[in-house]
Amino acid sequence: MPTSDADLPLEHVHVDPDQPTDGPAPAVFVLHGRGADVHDLLPIARELPDDLHVVSLQAPTPMGPGYTWYELDLSAGGLHQSQPDADDFRRSLDLVDESIDAAVGAYDLDPDAVGLLGFSQGAITAFSLLVEAPARYAWVVGLHGYLAAEHAERDVDLDGVPVFVGVGTSDQVIPASRGEAAATRLRELGADVTFERYQAPHGVSPDELRDLVAFVEAAR
């Protein structure tokens, strides 16, 4: 059953693995998209390997019926050129980082077997977290997002971390070209990138779900 008993900086839902393990266990931290909430990606996360703890984190700022990780900086020319507002983004990156630390202790998670799964703003957040702390993550899945400009400019060694980047060719929110550029840059920085295009809008298609599950099974 989903729980949220631990005291984390961010609101969250924790789901125990279907196959319990002895000692610290692997986990996936789930980051939803703009305007969604902590429950949005749980159906996708529950398709991942049965021994994973799932910790779905909720963005800190209310937005309509959901939440957002940051406001948009539109100064470059509109939605398709937007970037995260720097102050909001820094706050969310720090809160996710602190929440992962707290969850590792509270739920007896293996700190060397932590994965990230993000969609849209959650994918953008996940890519930046990877760039800031490559050794922290065993694998990363980013769907329909991009690599924030500030992090794309960093010169880091991602040391072969497996990364799955999925984009939609009909995505009118975050164009596929932005996700492709993220995949290219992450590969240049040393990540082991799997990049896939789907004939889909701004959402996760069945083919994308199948491929990301296969990726996680192989990456762990």
Number of C-alpha atoms within 10 A of each C-alpha: 8 13 11 13 11 15 12 18 19 18 16 24 20 21 18 18 19 13 10 12 11 5 9 15 21 22 28 25 24 28 31 28 26 20 17 19 23 21 14 18 19 19 9 15 21 16 12 21 17 13 15 25 27 25 28 29 25 27 28 19 16 15 16 9 8 17 19 23 29 24 17 17 15 14 10 10 9 11 15 13 14 17 22 20 14 14 10 16 20 14 14 19 18 13 18 24 15 14 20 22 15 17 21 18 13 13 17 15 21 15 19 14 17 22 26 26 27 24 25 23 25 28 28 26 30 30 29 21 20 23 20 15 13 19 13 16 21 23 24 28 26 30 29 30 31 30 25 19 13 11 16 18 10 11 10 16 16 22 12 16 22 23 28 23 26 26 30 26 16 16 17 13 14 23 21 24 15 18 27 21 14 24 26 15 17 25 19 15 18 15 24 19 21 16 17 18 17 17 12 17 18 20 15 19 14 10 12 21 17 14 16 23 18 13 19 21 11 9 16 13
